[in-house]
Amino acid sequence: DFRNCVNFQKYPINHPIADKNRKVIREWINHSKKNKYNLVFSMVQEIEQDPKYSDQFCKFIKSLDSNCIVFPKYLKDNKISPRGLRHKYDLHFSAKGNRVYSDFLLEYIRNSK
């Protein structure tokens, strides 16, 4: 598994190291409001991991009056196993993962109208 080959350094969005990330996200959200387009942040990376990072990230996004959707929650709510959704040696979606993720996005779009 790719994640075991690389030293991943994860940190929550409210960590001081994420200051620049928060600044860019704020600017992007402001740009979307000024230019009247719908910006949606989608959390995908924590399929098999602790949801606290996506929870904190979405809380931050929602505090800026924007949208955040969580793919692992969709999987759990729909009783979809995360097995086989990613390639074995990297973090990219497999063909199956792309199909399931596109269903997730389509559901969000349909429910947003």
Residue pairs with C-beta under 8 A, 6 or more apart in sequence:
1 88
1 89
2 87
2 88
2 89
2 90
2 91
3 91
5 89
10 53
11 17
11 18
12 18
12 52
12 53
12 56
12 57
13 21
13 22
13 53
13 56
13 57
13 60
14 56
14 60
22 60
25 41
25 60
25 61
25 64
26 64
28 39
29 39
29 61
29 64
29 65
29 66
32 38
32 39
32 66
33 65
38 67
38 112
39 66
39 67
40 66
40 67
40 68
40 69
40 108
41 57
41 58
41 61
41 66
41 67
41 68
41 69
42 68
42 69
42 70
42 71
42 105
43 53
43 54
43 57
43 58
43 68
43 69
43 70
43 71
43 72
44 71
44 72
44 101
45 91
46 53
46 54
46 72
47 71
47 72
47 75
47 82
47 85
47 86
48 82
51 70
51 72
51 73
54 70
54 72
54 73
57 68
58 68
58 70
61 67
61 68
62 68
69 104
69 108
71 101
71 104
72 82
74 80
74 104
74 107
75 81
75 82
75 85
75 100
80 100
84 94
84 96
84 97
85 93
85 94
85 96
85 97
85 100
85 101
86 92
86 93
86 94
86 97
87 93
87 94
93 101
